[in-house]
Amino acid sequence: MVNEKMYELGSKKSTIRAIFEYGRKRAAEVGEDHIYDFSLGNPNVPAPEYIKEAVLDIMTTLPPQAIHSYTVAPGNPQVRDTLSQDINRRFGTHFTRDNLFMTAGAAASCTICFKALAEEGDEFVVNAPFFPEYRCFVESTGARLVVVPADTKEFQIDLDAFEKALTPHTKGVIINSPNNPSGTVYSEDTIRRLAAILDKKEKEYGHPIFLISDEPYREIVYGGLTVPYVPLYYRNTLVCYSYSKSFSLPGERIGYIVIPSEITEFGKVSAAIAGAARVLTHVNAPSLWQLVVARCAGKPSDIKPYEENGRLLYEGLQEAGISCVKPQGAFYLFPKCLEDDDYAFCERAKKYDLLLVPGTDFGCPGYFRASYCISNDTIRRSLPMFKKLAAEYKK
């Protein structure tokens, strides 16, 4: 009667959403101040004031037709001019409007890329830990997701395991840096070595392997780290970007795909991306928000609250005896559970109203994700609860 795969996806919530909804019910019972919800990656830093100013100026100075009408499918040409120039200024590239396709956020960007590239029998390779939605994005195209086990020492990429995962069926590779859920930034050395492997395999297999770089957290990095701009290292790269995190606009759904001119068969790939967007009913990205992000391109974001939250939670977990890789970016920690069964550990954490996400969902059993884009006060009040949880295991 219905598509069984779609029924499964619609009737079974993601673990993250299920934990979040449990938290809402639990808060109604015991009060918001007694819930320590680390489940959802929903930015708690308000959108910068310049976003509000841009919206008000656009709404009061431009005619309605210029704000609310359809744009061409790839996006407003003037917006793409502005954004491509901003990218060029920041990374030393030479993009034009023709290299950008505006989308309704990074999820849409990724899904469009997979749909544009996937053919029967294709595989997309991802390195654990990874954003769980990649699986349904890829599998909805009929392709197969291949998971490379995590390098749990630093959460870089296990490049030996990665190379072994590549086959003649590999159509694309997905990377996400700064990473959700580990908070790791892939180093320049990692990106260079990854690119060298892909160059070698392209020659060996006789076809392009596309690198899809999912970058919604690019601006959220700590300690002066630089996030390598992947098209500078590997020509067959597609960049999926979103303003959801940098501008705290997750509900507005605005982002873009970068399609470098150097990519194999640029014209064909660009047309396939337009075709995939069409099939996925992506008429155009929200027109008002295209104008807003163009007005605000290149402006700084306040990441200090996230950096302070990450430091506070990291140090608190270390003190409780819960080991964790130090956060480098994004707003997640990915600590090791105090038992092998991460689902059991996260269930036990609920006893203290600590809402944590099991690492198995991210392809990395035995760990848990804690999203720290929440109030600093909530984190401070949660630390004694983590100590109590850890004490149970010490017994």
Rosetta blueprint (number, residue, H / E / L):
1 M L
2 V L
3 N L
4 E H
5 K H
6 M H
7 Y H
8 E H
9 L H
10 G H
11 S H
12 K L
13 K L
14 S L
15 T H
16 I H
17 R H
18 A H
19 I H
20 F H
21 E H
22 Y H
23 G H
24 R H
25 K H
26 R H
27 A H
28 A H
29 E H
30 V H
31 G L
32 E H
33 D H
34 H H
35 I L
36 Y E
37 D E
38 F L
39 S L
40 L L
41 G L
42 N L
43 P L
44 N L
45 V L
46 P L
47 A L
48 P L
49 E H
50 Y H
51 I H
52 K H
53 E H
54 A H
55 V H
56 L H
57 D H
58 I H
59 M H
60 T H
61 T H
62 L L
63 P L
64 P H
65 Q H
66 A H
67 I H
68 H H
69 S L
70 Y L
71 T L
72 V L
73 A L
74 P L
75 G L
76 N L
77 P H
78 Q H
79 V H
80 R H
81 D H
82 T H
83 L H
84 S H
85 Q H
86 D H
87 I H
88 N H
89 R H
90 R H
91 F H
92 G L
93 T L
94 H L
95 F L
96 T L
97 R H
98 D H
99 N H
100 L E
101 F E
102 M E
103 T E
104 A L
105 G L
106 A H
107 A H
108 A H
109 S H
110 C H
111 T H
112 I H
113 C H
114 F H
115 K H
116 A H
117 L H
118 A L
119 E L
120 E L
121 G L
122 D L
123 E E
124 F E
125 V E
126 V E
127 N E
128 A L
129 P L
130 F L
131 F L
132 P L
133 E H
134 Y H
135 R H
136 C H
137 F H
138 V H
139 E H
140 S L
141 T L
142 G L
143 A L
144 R E
145 L E
146 V E
147 V E
148 V E
149 P L
150 A L
151 D L
152 T L
153 K L
154 E L
155 F L
156 Q L
157 I L
158 D L
159 L H
160 D H
161 A H
162 F H
163 E H
164 K H
165 A H
166 L L
167 T L
168 P L
169 H L
170 T E
171 K E
172 G E
173 V E
174 I E
175 I E
176 N E
177 S L
178 P L
179 N L
180 N L
181 P L
182 S L
183 G L
184 T L
185 V L
186 Y L
187 S L
188 E H
189 D H
190 T H
191 I H
192 R H
193 R H
194 L H
195 A H
196 A H
197 I H
198 L H
199 D H
200 K H
201 K H
202 E H
203 K H
204 E H
205 Y H
206 G L
207 H L
208 P L
209 I L
210 F E
211 L E
212 I E
213 S E
214 D E
215 E L
216 P L
217 Y L
218 R L
219 E L
220 I L
221 V E
222 Y L
223 G L
224 G L
225 L L
226 T L
227 V L
228 P L
229 Y L
230 V H
231 P H
232 L H
233 Y L
234 Y L
235 R L
236 N L
237 T E
238 L E
239 V E
240 C E
241 Y E
242 S E
243 Y L
244 S L
245 K L
246 S L
247 F L
248 S L
249 L L
250 P L
251 G L
252 E L
253 R L
254 I L
255 G E
256 Y E
257 I E
258 V E
259 I L
260 P L
261 S L
262 E L
263 I L
264 T L
265 E L
266 F H
267 G H
268 K H
269 V H
270 S H
271 A H
272 A H
273 I H
274 A H
275 G H
276 A H
277 A H
278 R H
279 V H
280 L L
281 T L
282 H L
283 V L
284 N L
285 A L
286 P L
287 S H
288 L H
289 W H
290 Q H
291 L H
292 V H
293 V H
294 A H
295 R H
296 C H
297 A L
298 G L
299 K L
300 P L
301 S L
302 D L
303 I L
304 K H
305 P H
306 Y H
307 E H
308 E H
309 N H
310 G H
311 R H
312 L H
313 L H
314 Y H
315 E H
316 G H
317 L H
318 Q H
319 E H
320 A H
321 G L
322 I L
323 S L
324 C L
325 V L
326 K L
327 P L
328 Q L
329 G E
330 A L
331 F L
332 Y E
333 L E
334 F L
335 P L
336 K E
337 C L
338 L L
339 E L
340 D L
341 D L
342 D H
343 Y H
344 A H
345 F H
346 C H
347 E H
348 R H
349 A H
350 K H
351 K H
352 Y H
353 D L
354 L E
355 L E
356 L L
357 V E
358 P E
359 G H
360 T H
361 D H
362 F H
363 G L
364 C L
365 P L
366 G L
367 Y E
368 F E
369 R E
370 A E
371 S E
372 Y L
373 C L
374 I L
375 S L
376 N H
377 D H
378 T H
379 I H
380 R H
381 R H
382 S H
383 L H
384 P H
385 M H
386 F H
387 K H
388 K H
389 L H
390 A H
391 A H
392 E H
393 Y H
394 K H
395 K L
